[in-house]
Amino acid sequence: MIRFCLISLVFLLSISSLLYESSSSSIINPSKVKQISWKPRAFVYQGFLTEEECDHLISIAKSELKRSYVADNESGKSKLSEVRTSSGMFIKKAKDPIVAGIEDKIAHWTFLPKENGEDMQVLRYEHGQKYEPHYDYFADKVNIARGGHRYATVLMYLSDVGKGGETVFPSAEESPRRKSSTSDDDLSECARKGVAVKPKKGDALLFFSLSPNAIPDPISLHAGCPVIEGEKWSATKWIHVDSFDKILGASGNCTDENPNCDRWAALGECTRNAEYMVGTPELPGYCRRSCRLC
């Protein structure tokens, strides 16, 4: 009887270990998260990705890289620009178990729904390549119609960089705790112009482009500094205020697509946030019924 109980205990412990290993990629450890700024809200998670996860994303992207584009502020269409000189590609959601596991981790860390995120973009910056100061929220009406503004960005570093390649926030206010424990010795001249994060393989940077009341935050201005030594690989997950997976117009042009539409309409959002609430005939908004358009 004792022997049977011992065998059963060993079996249960083995199963528990396997279950832990299979789900450990989604376990979040708050002690690894460091605040770098409160204006904008920005945090670094040390060791967010494993070395294998980093290498896997790079292996998927390597053969499909193309010159990166930016969104035109007027038309919303993608265009080439010297503002952004990297190359990249997008990885479909849940492309494989490893990608799906990374997406789970992002959702658990940010407390934001997976359906609000875009496909993951993998980028490569070679010597001298950079991304000049920009915002992740949109200025055009076309991109904002699908999912609303980009609310948060998770930037994952897939490689170490010899020098340069930092992410810098030129207008940010540095966390006092971080200020007392950091040195500019290893930062490039570009990175010293604000609060900066040095790329480290496996680390992830989370920052918010909207303030808590959902208004675009101009202090979230950020840039990717030029790579001086080595090569920089990163993966970006942009997360919107609403589902990015919805097909625009699939439910007709006069419906409410969010349970909060009535409340938002009562607060005057039909006028203040018309792009999202009302939209256009070509790109209908999410709260047309509450905005009394039918």
WOPE-V76310 format. One record per residue. N is the residue number from 1. RES is the residue in one letter. SS is DSSP state (H for helix, E for strand, L for the rest). PHI is phi in whole degrees, -180 to 180 (* if undefined). OMEGA is omega in whole degrees, -180 to 180 (999 if undefined). Layout:
# WOPE-V76310
n: {N	N}
res: {RES	RES}
ss: {SS	SS}
phi: {PHI	PHI}
omega: {OMEGA	OMEGA}
This chain:
# WOPE-V76310
n: {1	2	3	4	5	6	7	8	9	10	11	12	13	14	15	16	17	18	19	20	21	22	23	24	25	26	27	28	29	30	31	32	33	34	35	36	37	38	39	40	41	42	43	44	45	46	47	48	49	50	51	52	53	54	55	56	57	58	59	60	61	62	63	64	65	66	67	68	69	70	71	72	73	74	75	76	77	78	79	80	81	82	83	84	85	86	87	88	89	90	91	92	93	94	95	96	97	98	99	100	101	102	103	104	105	106	107	108	109	110	111	112	113	114	115	116	117	118	119	120	121	122	123	124	125	126	127	128	129	130	131	132	133	134	135	136	137	138	139	140	141	142	143	144	145	146	147	148	149	150	151	152	153	154	155	156	157	158	159	160	161	162	163	164	165	166	167	168	169	170	171	172	173	174	175	176	177	178	179	180	181	182	183	184	185	186	187	188	189	190	191	192	193	194	195	196	197	198	199	200	201	202	203	204	205	206	207	208	209	210	211	212	213	214	215	216	217	218	219	220	221	222	223	224	225	226	227	228	229	230	231	232	233	234	235	236	237	238	239	240	241	242	243	244	245	246	247	248	249	250	251	252	253	254	255	256	257	258	259	260	261	262	263	264	265	266	267	268	269	270	271	272	273	274	275	276	277	278	279	280	281	282	283	284	285	286	287	288	289	290	291	292	293	294}
res: {M	I	R	F	C	L	I	S	L	V	F	L	L	S	I	S	S	L	L	Y	E	S	S	S	S	S	I	I	N	P	S	K	V	K	Q	I	S	W	K	P	R	A	F	V	Y	Q	G	F	L	T	E	E	E	C	D	H	L	I	S	I	A	K	S	E	L	K	R	S	Y	V	A	D	N	E	S	G	K	S	K	L	S	E	V	R	T	S	S	G	M	F	I	K	K	A	K	D	P	I	V	A	G	I	E	D	K	I	A	H	W	T	F	L	P	K	E	N	G	E	D	M	Q	V	L	R	Y	E	H	G	Q	K	Y	E	P	H	Y	D	Y	F	A	D	K	V	N	I	A	R	G	G	H	R	Y	A	T	V	L	M	Y	L	S	D	V	G	K	G	G	E	T	V	F	P	S	A	E	E	S	P	R	R	K	S	S	T	S	D	D	D	L	S	E	C	A	R	K	G	V	A	V	K	P	K	K	G	D	A	L	L	F	F	S	L	S	P	N	A	I	P	D	P	I	S	L	H	A	G	C	P	V	I	E	G	E	K	W	S	A	T	K	W	I	H	V	D	S	F	D	K	I	L	G	A	S	G	N	C	T	D	E	N	P	N	C	D	R	W	A	A	L	G	E	C	T	R	N	A	E	Y	M	V	G	T	P	E	L	P	G	Y	C	R	R	S	C	R	L	C}
ss: {L	H	H	H	H	H	H	H	H	H	H	H	H	H	H	H	H	H	H	H	H	H	H	H	H	H	L	L	L	H	H	H	E	E	E	E	E	E	E	L	L	E	E	E	E	L	L	L	L	L	H	H	H	H	H	H	H	H	H	H	H	H	H	H	L	E	E	L	L	E	E	L	L	L	L	L	L	E	E	L	L	L	L	E	L	L	E	E	E	E	E	L	L	L	L	L	H	H	H	H	H	H	H	H	H	H	H	H	H	H	L	L	L	H	H	H	E	L	L	E	E	E	E	E	E	L	E	L	L	L	E	E	E	E	L	L	L	L	L	L	H	H	H	H	L	L	L	L	L	E	E	E	E	E	E	E	E	L	L	L	L	L	E	E	L	L	E	E	E	L	L	L	E	E	L	H	H	H	H	L	L	L	L	L	L	L	L	L	L	L	H	H	H	L	E	E	E	L	L	L	L	L	L	E	E	E	E	E	L	E	L	L	L	L	L	E	L	H	H	H	L	E	E	E	L	L	E	E	E	L	L	E	E	E	E	E	E	E	E	E	L	L	L	L	L	L	L	L	L	L	L	L	L	L	L	E	L	L	L	L	H	H	H	H	H	H	L	L	H	H	H	H	L	H	H	H	H	L	E	L	L	L	L	E	L	L	E	L	L	L	L	L	L	L}
phi: {*	-61	-61	-63	-64	-65	-63	-64	-64	-62	-63	-64	-64	-65	-63	-60	-64	-65	-63	-64	-64	-72	-109	-63	-67	-101	-80	-106	-112	-58	-67	-91	-98	-119	-77	-107	-161	-107	-131	-78	-72	-144	-142	-116	-104	-79	74	-64	-107	-80	-60	-65	-66	-59	-64	-66	-64	-64	-65	-68	-81	-51	-85	-123	-68	-138	-54	-73	-114	-127	-90	-69	-67	-94	-89	83	-78	-77	-148	-76	-156	-73	-63	-131	-116	-80	-125	-164	-161	-107	-106	-59	-59	54	-58	-153	-58	-70	-62	-62	-65	-65	-64	-62	-62	-61	-64	-69	-73	-86	61	-117	-63	-62	-68	-82	-92	-79	-60	-73	-105	-100	-125	-124	-114	-95	-53	85	-80	-158	-134	-66	-51	-158	-110	-90	-80	-99	-105	-99	-86	-71	-71	-74	-68	-100	82	74	-63	-72	-90	-140	-128	-113	-108	-104	-90	-98	-152	-79	-126	-57	-158	83	77	-70	-98	-124	-110	-64	-105	-75	-104	-73	-62	-56	-65	-72	-60	-80	-120	-118	-130	-88	-57	-94	-93	-76	-60	-60	-70	-78	-90	180	-82	-127	-120	-84	-62	-140	-53	98	-76	-137	-109	-113	-142	-110	-92	-116	-75	-57	-92	72	-94	-52	-101	-64	-72	-77	-50	-150	-148	-104	-67	-59	-78	-102	-133	89	-142	-115	-116	-146	-133	-117	-119	-93	-121	-95	-74	-140	-60	-92	-90	-68	-91	-60	82	-65	-106	89	-97	-136	-137	-102	-103	-139	-65	-91	-57	-58	-66	-63	-63	-65	-87	90	-70	-60	-93	-71	-127	-62	-60	-83	-73	-104	74	-134	-58	-80	-129	-63	-78	-98	-134	-66	-68	-66	-86	60	-96	-155}
omega: {179	-180	180	179	179	179	180	180	179	180	-180	178	179	179	179	179	180	179	179	-179	-177	-178	-174	-180	-179	-179	-179	-180	-176	-178	180	-178	-180	176	177	180	173	174	2	176	-176	-175	176	176	-178	-180	-180	178	173	178	180	179	178	-178	-179	179	178	-178	177	-171	-168	-174	-175	-177	175	-180	-178	179	171	179	177	-176	-179	-175	-176	-178	179	179	175	-180	176	174	-176	-172	179	170	-176	177	180	176	-179	178	177	179	177	-176	-179	178	179	179	177	179	176	-180	179	-180	-180	-179	-173	-173	179	-175	179	-178	178	-177	172	171	-179	178	176	-176	173	176	176	-175	177	-177	-174	172	-175	-177	-176	175	175	173	-172	175	-178	-178	-176	-177	-177	-177	180	178	-178	-179	166	-176	-176	177	171	-178	-177	-180	-175	-180	170	178	-179	178	-178	178	-178	169	-175	175	-173	-175	-172	171	-175	175	180	-179	-179	-178	-177	-175	-178	180	179	-173	-175	-176	177	180	178	-175	-179	-179	179	174	-172	175	180	-179	174	-175	178	179	178	179	175	174	-175	-179	177	175	-178	177	173	176	179	-176	-178	179	179	174	-177	-178	171	-176	179	175	-178	177	177	-176	-178	173	178	176	-176	171	176	-176	-176	-180	179	-176	176	-177	-179	174	-176	178	-176	-179	-177	-174	-175	180	171	-178	-179	-178	180	-174	-179	-178	180	179	179	179	177	-177	178	178	-175	-176	-173	-178	-179	-174	-173	-178	179	176	180	-179	-175	179	-173	-175	-174	179	180	177	174	176	176	999}
